[in-house]
Amino acid sequence: LNVLVTPKLCFSLPSKPHWRSVEDISQQDLRKAFLSRFPVPFNADRICFRCATPSLELDKANGCVVYKICAEDTQEERVLLLILSEIDKEYTAKYEQQLER
């Protein structure tokens, strides 16, 4: 299942047989698939996904579902900044560990 997240991020989500509608897809599954598109893992607990078509049945989705990405306590226009900040923190921690060795 291809997932398009506004603003314009895409990732693949392995489909599960018990999913019938987008409401069956858990936030945890969406986060895990979303994180797989980045080179370093980061804390995505605050990130959530809201489907643009919540009543959509997956067999009618043509393999693509559109979500809006949001984050707790974060304004809509600052969500991507939050993600980039989290990635930056992970890169910084990773390189600091390498320097300490």
C-alpha positions, -999 to +999 in steps of 0.1 A: +000+000+000+015+034-010+009+061+015+011+098+005+015+121+034+008+158+030+030+178+027+043+156-001+061+127+016+055+091+004+063+058+019+053+021+015+033+003+041+031-035+040-005-044+038-020-067+065-049-091+056-072-079+084-072-043+072-104-035+054-105+003+058-080+030+066-094+030+101-080-005+106-044+008+101-028+017+134-008+048+141+020+025+152+021+008+118+020+041+100+049+055+122+070+024+117+066+026+079+072+063+079+104+060+099+117+034+074+122+061+048+148+080+068+185+071+072+184+073+110+156+063+134+141+091+155+115+095+181+082+097+163+059+092+193+044+127+188+037+122+151+002+111+141-015+106+107-050+117+098-066+101+067-080+125+042-107+099+034-114+082+067-142+060+054-122+047+025-123+009+020-088-003+011-100-025-018-112+007-034-080+027-027-061+016-058-031+009-036-028+046-025-040+063+007-036+100+015-029+111+051-021+144+067+008+143+091+005+161+124+022+162+158+010+167+193+015+203+206+029+214+172+013+238+148+006+224+114+032+245+095+059+234+120+055+196+117+082+191+091+105+213+112+098+190+141+108+160+120+139+176+107+149+187+142+144+151+155+166+137+127+192+163+134+193+153+171+198+117+161+226+125+137+243+147+163+241+119+189+254+094+164+284+115+155+292+124+191+293+087+199+317+081+171+340+110+183+341+096+218+355+063+206 
